[in-house]
Amino acid sequence: MFGLLWGIVVVLAVFWLLGFSLHIAGGLIHLLLVLAIAVAVYNVAMHRDARQ
């Protein structure tokens, strides 16, 4: 599951860069990128807590 979320983060980052260069659905891509980053940070924090 953790690898899947990182894959989603990478795909959204690519779409975000395309949104800057092509101006396609920029607002939606920015919103999804922020959401993906928030999920990634949450999972990293939970993964560290599980180790301790």
C-alpha positions as a Markdown table, in Angstrom:
| # | Residue | x | y | z |
|---|---|---|---|---|
| 1 | Met | 0.0 | 0.0 | 0.0 |
| 2 | Phe | 2.9 | 2.4 | 0.8 |
| 3 | Gly | 4.4 | 1.9 | -2.6 |
| 4 | Leu | 1.1 | 2.6 | -4.3 |
| 5 | Leu | 0.8 | 5.9 | -2.5 |
| 6 | Trp | 4.3 | 6.9 | -3.6 |
| 7 | Gly | 3.4 | 6.0 | -7.2 |
| 8 | Ile | 0.4 | 8.3 | -7.0 |
| 9 | Val | 2.5 | 11.1 | -5.6 |
| 10 | Val | 4.9 | 10.7 | -8.5 |
| 11 | Val | 2.2 | 10.7 | -11.1 |
| 12 | Leu | 0.5 | 13.7 | -9.6 |
| 13 | Ala | 3.8 | 15.6 | -9.5 |
| 14 | Val | 4.3 | 14.9 | -13.3 |
| 15 | Phe | 0.8 | 16.1 | -14.0 |
| 16 | Trp | 1.5 | 19.2 | -11.8 |
| 17 | Leu | 4.5 | 20.0 | -13.9 |
| 18 | Leu | 2.5 | 19.5 | -17.1 |
| 19 | Gly | -0.1 | 21.8 | -15.7 |
| 20 | Phe | 2.5 | 24.5 | -15.3 |
| 21 | Ser | 3.8 | 24.1 | -18.8 |
| 22 | Leu | 0.5 | 23.5 | -20.7 |
| 23 | His | -2.0 | 25.3 | -18.4 |
| 24 | Ile | -4.4 | 22.3 | -18.3 |
| 25 | Ala | -6.6 | 22.1 | -15.3 |
| 26 | Gly | -4.0 | 23.7 | -13.1 |
| 27 | Gly | -6.3 | 24.3 | -10.1 |
| 28 | Leu | -7.4 | 20.7 | -9.9 |
| 29 | Ile | -3.9 | 19.4 | -10.3 |
| 30 | His | -2.6 | 21.6 | -7.5 |
| 31 | Leu | -5.4 | 20.5 | -5.3 |
| 32 | Leu | -4.6 | 16.8 | -6.0 |
| 33 | Leu | -0.9 | 17.4 | -5.5 |
| 34 | Val | -1.5 | 19.0 | -2.1 |
| 35 | Leu | -3.8 | 16.1 | -1.1 |
| 36 | Ala | -1.2 | 13.5 | -2.3 |
| 37 | Ile | 1.6 | 15.2 | -0.3 |
| 38 | Ala | -0.6 | 15.3 | 2.8 |
| 39 | Val | -1.3 | 11.6 | 2.5 |
| 40 | Ala | 2.4 | 10.8 | 1.9 |
| 41 | Val | 3.5 | 12.8 | 4.9 |
| 42 | Tyr | 0.8 | 11.1 | 7.0 |
| 43 | Asn | 2.0 | 7.7 | 5.9 |
| 44 | Val | 5.6 | 8.5 | 6.6 |
| 45 | Ala | 4.7 | 9.7 | 10.1 |
| 46 | Met | 2.7 | 6.6 | 10.8 |
| 47 | His | 5.4 | 4.3 | 9.4 |
| 48 | Arg | 7.9 | 5.9 | 11.8 |
| 49 | Asp | 5.6 | 5.5 | 14.7 |
| 50 | Ala | 5.1 | 1.8 | 13.9 |
| 51 | Arg | 8.9 | 1.2 | 14.1 |
| 52 | Gln | 9.2 | 2.6 | 17.6 |
